[in-house]
Amino acid sequence: MRLFVAGQTPKSIRAFANLKVLCEEHLKGRYQIEVIDLLEHPEMARGNQIVALPTLVVNLPQSVRQIIGDLSNTDRVLVGMALQKVG
């Protein structure tokens, strides 16, 4: 999964921390987080259709999902990562 950020803003730092906690709880040892700073690699925004930051991009077998924000809404993130069913 890729986390797109714009520098070390408080929101970007929270997003990474929240994602790390969720991954440790639900994917222990089975995940890799790639952090892409668009201040350093702006060309990555267009190719990945990033319109807001921070954005988590999860490549699932059947689709690609984007979750925007600081990832503090655990249920929303888990559904977006296909680790929990809606409801």
Beta strands, then each sheet from edge to edge (+ up, - down):
strand 1: 2-5
strand 2: 34-37
strand 3: 55-59
strand 4: 64-68
sheet 1: 2+ 1+ 3- 4+
end
